[in-house]
Amino acid sequence: MSNLTALLRQSGQTSIKATTVSWYSSKSVTATFDIPNSTKVGPWDIVVTNPNGLSGELANYFTIRGNETEK
């Protein structure tokens, strides 16, 4: 299936769109995200949208953790 879109979403934040989305089956999709270092840490929702506009969401499914600096 082509033209799938995926994004990470958190209330009050700018959504992060996937750079690539690959469909393998009705139960398997892979998405790649370029996450800026300034992104707010914590849980984010994953939203996948089909070309027909129908979408599915996994709430609080993806966690962004802070960067740790070596000392």
Order of alpha helices (4+ residues) and beta strands (2+ residues): beta-beta-beta-beta-beta
